[in-house]
């Protein structure tokens, strides 16, 4: 399991495309994690945030992009550090000059989660 929820402020509308960012994260989890995340358990979704206050609330151009990643327990600290350092760098590179065009805060938080699941997508993938 690896789920990523990407939140971005509505004032970024028209300044970047969310779909390529979601695709980057999903592809990275599939291709660059050494098989640690089962493909059938990867979920990446985006949520545009319309109600927010950033910092002192005085600058309407202030914006943020936040990525919350939840993954199942058991990945080593060394894997988590190496993988998520690299993913964070790839996301920042993907955002490119957005940081020079406007006030922007990027963050990524990673948590291990215990959960209860029922998923038959793994079976579909094994048959493919």
LINSULCOR-V557587 format. One record per pair of residues at least 24 apart in sequence whose ideal C-beta (glycine too) atoms are under 7 Angstrom apart, sorted by the first residue. I is the first residue (numbers start at 1). J is the second residue. Records with the same first field share a line. If there is no record, write none. Layout:
# LINSULCOR-V557587
I=J, J
This chain:
# LINSULCOR-V557587
1=41, 71, 72, 115
2=29, 37, 41, 42, 69, 71
3=43, 70
4=44, 67, 69
5=45, 47, 68
6=46, 65, 67
7=47, 49, 66
8=48, 49, 65
9=49, 52, 63, 64
10=48, 49, 50
11=60, 61, 63
12=63
15=98
16=95, 98
18=46
21=94
22=46
24=90, 91, 94
28=87, 90
32=86
33=83
36=75, 79
37=71
38=122
39=125
40=119, 121, 122, 125
41=119
59=103
61=102, 103
62=103
63=102, 103, 104
64=104, 105
65=106
66=107
67=91, 108
68=109
69=108, 110
70=111, 113
71=110, 112, 113
72=112, 113
73=112, 114
80=110
84=108, 110
